[in-house]
């Protein structure tokens, strides 16, 4: 996990880079890379990577593999910002001059260098103050997530992970595949800190909305549903009847994301 001090350092680095430019709309990582002498190449490579930064002949090259990522997509924007993280974070840059590090999306990323590049990408594409200003006074829902996604040109998952960090409302997010919990994060102000009724790699709580999706053969619930707090957590008797909101969205890549928040 990235330490809070390291997050602050990376966030400030991304902010300093963003402030060098005037953006009419979304931040363009390809513009930032090219303005810093990095050549960006989109091609269909028969190799197992999505993004790859190489140092050759005293120059950096970022390769985006269109075998996995369409060129003009939200995913390609984030991958470019991720590779920009490898270029701009000093320790990553020095390492790239000695070797190279292919990047590919993993639902539960464990590599610290990849986590740092992901965090940089998030901070670059969704700067703190702009993000907070846009969220101000909005009541949380999937609709708000989609508004943020459109405003900053990032995926809904990227929005949620940034919202967990700096959003204006308590939130828990569960990333699920094949009726298993891949990962789960919650904001510091999320009110329920009891033990989860699931573990990574284990089946989902059966009475949660996302659990019912898999239990009932992919029955999609797209609206905001009321659930009991103890559908997700082991709680004391005086808390088991507390209600939470749960709303899911369903990816064509085979995963389901559940968002849980209090009233």
Buried (B, 14 or more C-beta within 10 A) or exposed (E): EEEEEBBEBBBEBBBEBBEEEEEEEBBBBBEBBEEEEBEBEBEEBEEEBBBBBBBEEEEBBBBBBBEBBEEEEBBBBBBBBBBBBBBBBEEBBEBBEEEBBBBBBEEEBEEEBBBBBBBBBBBBBBBBEBBEEBBEEBEBBBEBBEBBBEBBBBBBBBBBBBBBBBBBBBBBBBBBBEBBBBEBBBBEEBBBEBEBBBEEEEBBBEBBBBBBBBBEEEEEBEEBBEBBBBBBBEBEEEBBEBEBBBBBBBEEEEBBBBBBBBE
